[in-house]
Amino acid sequence: MRATDLLGASVFDVDGQRVGAVRDIYVEAGGRAVTDSGQPAYRIAALECGPGGIAHRLGYGHRALAGPWPLTPLLRRLVQRSVVVRWSDIAAVDGARIELSVQRTTLDHVAEGTP
């Protein structure tokens, strides 16, 4: 499986409640060294999940953007509903469905828990 296969996958908490779709992937250095180059690989640290796909693609979740007045508050509100799912909180990945080992209420919101 490639990391990009996770984008758009539906995420469900331990109780079966939908958390949202994967909108972004956070990676960190420290994976096993790549055999052909010997360089350290990157591994997935967390997934960003939520309802605001267009807001994420435009960058409203990661920097202060000022756009047209009616859009800016709406898109920021969508991004604020997004949560960060640590890779250690994932119980199973089955195609386009990701199941967590925790409840949605224990997840950090993007502003609080961005790795």
BELWOFEN-V428547 format. One record per helix or strand of 3 or more residues. SS is the DSSP state (a for helix, b for strand). FROM is the first residue (numbers start at 0). LEN is the number of residues. Records with the same first field share a line. If there is no record, write none. Layout:
# BELWOFEN-V428547
SS: FROM-LEN / FROM-LEN
This chain:
# BELWOFEN-V428547
a: 2-4 / 52-5 / 68-12 / 86-3 / 103-3 / 109-4
b: 9-3 / 17-16 / 39-11 / 82-4 / 89-5 / 96-4
